[in-house]
Amino acid sequence: MNQVKVLKQDEFYFRILVTNESDYFGLDGLIELSGKLPSTIKTLGVKVANPICKIYCMTDNHSDYMGIESRLSVKTEMM
């Protein structure tokens, strides 16, 4: 049976995209990157693939989300 989660008004999900040119590429790099995220961002899972690895995240703090790209030199994508 499928479950549907109703999001709170200020809750949103996004992906962090890590290319194979990044220092954070691969499982060890994703773990390191996850440790550098603000505490308001919850890591839900990772997908290791070539040429792009993804970290799936959730937060309710928009300003922390907005600072990820510039502070950690990665791309993000809303889901």
Beta strands, then each sheet from edge to edge (+ up, - down):
strand 1: 12-19
strand 2: 42-47
strand 3: 52-59
strand 4: 75-78
sheet 1: 2+ 3- 1+ 4-
end
